[in-house]
Amino acid sequence: MIKFTLRRLLSGAVLLVVVTSASFFLAHLAIGDPTAALLGDSATPVQRAALRHQLGLDRPLLVQFWDWFSHALHGDFGTSWRNFQPVSDQISIRVPVTLSVVIAATVLAALIGLAVGIATGLRPRGVLARVLKVASVVLFALPGFWVSLILVLTFAIKLRWFPAVGYVPLAHSGSEWLRSITLPSIALALGAIVMIAEQLRNGFLEVAHQDFVRTLRARGLSSRRVTLHVLRNTSPAALTVLAVMFVGLLGGAIVVEIVFNLPGIGSLTQSASQIGDIPVLLGLTVVTVVFVVVVNFLLDLVLGWVNPKVREK
């Protein structure tokens, strides 16, 4: 298990270095000279040249990369080109907002998806199974911002159960924090619930016809114990889907944060992209890749514990 863990840590570190390095060069290649967006069309060539010198863009690209990379290793992602504030400070303020919504959505999707998946797996021809099929088509066809707007119009404006926009930190008020993330979390979780439920349902139907299940029933085990055995055999695939969903929800948070006016990394990504603020974009890339590496690492550890064959592979 120790070798397995070390291999996963090494592969995660290599992935982090490769992705962030590639992102640096691709960002500079795609954005090019950001001084026009930062200063406006009325800026003179002298002003733009002065800003390029101030930002260090007149240096060779490899020199810029090593300067950024060496500082990033210590958690320093430089300063924003828009407001000249430290990128690390801006991200650290916004990460708790996004993580609150994404983790809440993941937990919600896991609990409801697990319950629906087991129920539809045990009764594949029941009413809930037919509802799940319809929901999978409808939710994937509807845009995320449209679902978010419907939730706002229904539960915030009409019923006034939750706030329409804004975020309340957990340190200020636990109840208001929960109310502020409820609708965004539901908007993010709906699609994930369907995917997890479908994965569990399909896994149940596949495993339920295997020989070991018939043997367990022939030995007189209760339906509850048989269901637990089936669930354990289908859990690796469901856990993989859940981990992929968590990463996908980080990307989906951009739309949700804009609709609900949440000060998270999604809204920061949008504002940085509009003006080509490369230091902010690179800092967000590093943070996102770290989340992906950590989630995949934890997933590998859990799968390795559940199924020893994974460690051998």
N, C-alpha and C positions, 0 to 999 in steps of 0.2 A: 504493500500500500504506500510505503514511503517513496519508492521509485516512481510509482504511478503519479503521486502528488507532485514530485519534483519535475517530472516530464511535463505535466500540465502547466506548472508555473513557468517553466522555460518557454513552452510554446506560446503562452499568454504574453510573456515579455517580448518575444520576437514579433508577435502580431502587433503589439503596441508600437514598437519602434518602426516597423515597416509601414503601418498605416499612417502614423503621424508624419513620417518623413515624406511619404508620397503626397500626403495632403498639403504639406508646405509648398512643394514645387508645383503641384497642380493649382493651388490657390493663386500663386504668383503668376502662373501661366494664363489662367482664366481671367483674372482681374486686371493684370497688367499695371497701368499707372492709375492709382486711385485718387490722385490729387484733383482731378476734374470734379469727381463726385464730392470730395471733401470741401473744396473751395468754391465750387460753382462755375458756371460757364463764363462769368465775368472776370475770373482770375487771369492775371497776366502771366506770360511765360516766366518772368522773373520770380513771381510769387510761387508758382508751381515748382520751380527749381529749388527755391528756398525750403519749401515744405518737403520735397523729396530728400534734401540733405538733412533736414531735421529728423525725418523718419528713418534715415539710414538706407533709403532705397537707391542711392547712387553708388553703393558698394557692390562688389561682385556677389552674385546670388549664393554661392557656396559659403562666403563669409557671413552673409546674413543668416543662412541656415545654421551654421555652427554656433553663432551667437545666440540664436533663439533656442536651439536644441540644448546647449549647455546650461542655459538658464532654466529651461523647462524641466530638466532633470531634478532641479531643486524646487519645483513648484512655482517658478516665476515665469509667467507667460507674456511678460512685457506690459506695455500700456496701450490703451485703446487709442486708435487714431482719431476717433470722433470727439472724445471728451478728455483724453490724456489721463484717465484714471486707471489704476492697476487692474489688469484683466482678472487676476486671481480674486480680487475683492468683489468684482462685479459678479463673477460666477458663483462664488461662495454664498452670496446673498440670495441668488436665484435658485440654486440647486435644491434647497429644502422645499421650495414651492413645487417644483416639478416632481421630486421624489414623493412628496405627500400624495399628489394626485395619482402618479403611476403605481406606487405601492398599493394604495387603496383600490385602484382599478384592478390590479393583479390579484389581490386577495378576494375581491368581489367576484372576479371571473373564475377563480379557482374554486371557491365555495359553491357558487351557483352552477358552474359548469360540471363540477363533480356530482352534485345532486341530480341534475338533469341527465347527465351522461349515464349514471347508474340506473336511474328510473327508466330511461328509454332503452337501455341495454337489456334490462330484465323484461320489459314489455315492448318489443320492437314494433308491434302492430297497434299500440295503444294511441290514445288521443294526443298525449304529450309528444310522442315520436313524430306524428304528423305536424304538430305545431312547430317542432324543432326544424323540420324540413322547410316549412314556409318561412320561418324566421331566418334561416341561413341564407335564403335567396334574397329576402327583403333587406336585411341589414347590410349585406355586401353590395347591394345595388344602390343603397342610399349614401350620398356623400356625408362625411363626418361632420362638416360644418352645418349641414341641414338638420341632422339629428340633434346637434347641440342647440341650434336655434329653437327647435320644437320643444326641447326640455326647458329652455329658458321661458318661452312663451307660456307653457303649460304650468310648470311648477314654481316659477319665480314671479312672473307677471300676473297670471290669472289667479293661481291658488295662493301665492305669497308664502309658500312653505320654505323656500330657500332664497338667498340673495342672488340677483341676476348676474352681478359682476363683482370682482374684487376678491381679495384673499386676506384672511385674518391669521397671523402667526399663532402657532400652538402655545407659545409662551404667554400670549396675551389672554386668550380665552379658549379653553378646550372645546366647549360646545360651539362657539362661533367658528372656530377652525374647522370642525367637522361639518358644519352647515355650508361653509364656503367651498369645500372640496367635494361635496356629495354629488352635485350635478355634473361637474367635470369628470369625476371618476366614473359615473354611470355612462356618460357619453363615450368614454374611452373603453369601458369594459364590455359593452354590448356585443361587439363583434368577437371579442376574445371568448366570451361565454359560449357563443355558438360553436366556435372552433374546438374548444376543449370538450364540450359536450359531444360533438360529432366524433372526435377522436376516441373518447371513452366508449361511446356507443358502438362504434365499429370494432374497437378492441374487444369489447364484451362479446359481440356476435362471433368474432373469430375464435376467441379462446373458449367460448362456451361449448363448442363442438369438438374440442380436442379430447384425446383419450383420457388424460389425467382427470378431467372434470367428470367424465362418466364414471371413472373409478371411484372418485370421492363420493359421488351420489350413491353408487352401488354399496359403498361401505356404510351408508346410513348417516352421513354427515348432514347437519341441518342446512337449510338454504342460506342462512346467514353466514355460516363458516365457508360454504362453497363460494359465496359471493366475495368474501374476503380473499380467498385464494385467487379467484379470477381478477379481482382488483389489483392484487400485487403483481400479477403477470402483465397487466395492461398499464401499470403505473409508469414504467420507463418512457413509453411513447407519450403519455399525457404530460409528464414532467418536461420532456423535450419541447412539446408544443407550448407549455407554459413559459419556459425560458425564452423561446422565440417570441412569444407574445410580449413579454416584458421589454425586450429590445425594440419590438415594433411599436409598443406604446410610447416609448421615448420619442420616436419620430412623430407619432400621431399627436403628441402633446402640443406640437406647434399650432395646429389648427384650433385645438380646444382652448389653449391659453389666449389666443387672439379673440375668440368668441366671448370667453368669460373674463377677459381683461386681467389675466393672472400674470404677475411679474416673475415668470419662470424662465428657464433657459430657452424655451421655444420662442417666446416673444423677443428675447435677446438675439437669438439666431436670425430672426426675420429682420430686425433693425440693423444688425451688422451686415447682413447680406445686401441690403439696399444700397449701402455706401461703400461696400468692399473693405470693411474693417477686418483685415487679415489677422491681426493678433487675437481679436475676440473669436473669430471663426476657428482659428487653430486651437485656442484654449478650450472651446466647446468640443472640438473634435477629440482632443485628448481625454477630456472628462467622459465623453460618450463611449470611447473605446475602452476606457477603464471599467465603466459599468458593464460593457459587453464581456470583457475578459473575466471580471469577477463573477458575473452570473453564469457564464459557461464553465468556469472553474468549479463553482459550487455544484452545478448540475453534474459535472463529471464525477465529483466526489460522491454525490448521492447515488448516481447510477452505478458507480463502482462498488458502493456498499450494498445496494440492492441486488446487483447482478455481478458476481465475481468474474464472469467471462469478459466483462468490459475491461477490467484491469489487465487481463491477459492480452487483449487486443491492443 
